[in-house]
Amino acid sequence: MHYRNGREAKNGDKIVQLGSGGAVSAVGVLYDAKPGNDHCNGTIAPIQGPLTTACLCDCLHIDDVAQMLGEKGLDQRPAGK
């Protein structure tokens, strides 16, 4: 099991799911993923916790993250998948 950028996927990982054009469609923890499949495999448990103070110097706007993914070619699925 591997993520779009080739990193090995493991149940319990905190993940970001990308939609069309690199837009973030979900954020959470991966569970129930079964080895041998990178497609429609597993479930994302949303991360919901207490409020967090935002240190803006440590934050990025979600559109800027999507743009960075596009610059690296990670906004599109690999061919054949």
Contacts in CASP RR format, 6 or more apart in sequence:
PFRMAT RR
TARGET T0000
AUTHOR 0000-0000-0000
METHOD contacts of the structure
MODEL  1
MHYRNGREAKNGDKIVQLGSGGAVSAVGVLYDAKPGNDHCNGTIAPIQGP
LTTACLCDCLHIDDVAQMLGEKGLDQRPAGK
1 8 0 8 1.000
1 9 0 8 1.000
1 10 0 8 1.000
1 33 0 8 1.000
1 34 0 8 1.000
1 35 0 8 1.000
1 36 0 8 1.000
1 37 0 8 1.000
1 38 0 8 1.000
1 41 0 8 1.000
2 8 0 8 1.000
2 9 0 8 1.000
2 38 0 8 1.000
3 9 0 8 1.000
3 15 0 8 1.000
4 18 0 8 1.000
4 74 0 8 1.000
4 77 0 8 1.000
4 78 0 8 1.000
5 74 0 8 1.000
9 15 0 8 1.000
9 30 0 8 1.000
9 33 0 8 1.000
9 38 0 8 1.000
10 30 0 8 1.000
10 33 0 8 1.000
11 30 0 8 1.000
11 31 0 8 1.000
11 32 0 8 1.000
11 33 0 8 1.000
12 29 0 8 1.000
12 30 0 8 1.000
12 31 0 8 1.000
13 29 0 8 1.000
13 30 0 8 1.000
14 27 0 8 1.000
14 28 0 8 1.000
14 29 0 8 1.000
14 30 0 8 1.000
14 47 0 8 1.000
15 27 0 8 1.000
15 28 0 8 1.000
15 29 0 8 1.000
15 30 0 8 1.000
15 44 0 8 1.000
16 24 0 8 1.000
16 26 0 8 1.000
16 27 0 8 1.000
16 28 0 8 1.000
17 24 0 8 1.000
17 25 0 8 1.000
17 26 0 8 1.000
17 27 0 8 1.000
17 44 0 8 1.000
18 24 0 8 1.000
18 25 0 8 1.000
18 69 0 8 1.000
18 74 0 8 1.000
18 75 0 8 1.000
19 25 0 8 1.000
21 66 0 8 1.000
21 70 0 8 1.000
21 75 0 8 1.000
21 76 0 8 1.000
22 66 0 8 1.000
22 69 0 8 1.000
22 70 0 8 1.000
22 74 0 8 1.000
22 75 0 8 1.000
22 76 0 8 1.000
23 66 0 8 1.000
24 62 0 8 1.000
24 65 0 8 1.000
24 66 0 8 1.000
26 44 0 8 1.000
26 46 0 8 1.000
27 44 0 8 1.000
27 46 0 8 1.000
27 47 0 8 1.000
28 44 0 8 1.000
28 45 0 8 1.000
28 46 0 8 1.000
28 47 0 8 1.000
29 44 0 8 1.000
29 45 0 8 1.000
29 47 0 8 1.000
30 42 0 8 1.000
30 43 0 8 1.000
30 44 0 8 1.000
31 42 0 8 1.000
31 43 0 8 1.000
31 44 0 8 1.000
31 45 0 8 1.000
32 42 0 8 1.000
32 43 0 8 1.000
33 41 0 8 1.000
33 42 0 8 1.000
33 43 0 8 1.000
34 41 0 8 1.000
34 42 0 8 1.000
38 81 0 8 1.000
39 81 0 8 1.000
66 75 0 8 1.000
69 75 0 8 1.000
70 76 0 8 1.000
END
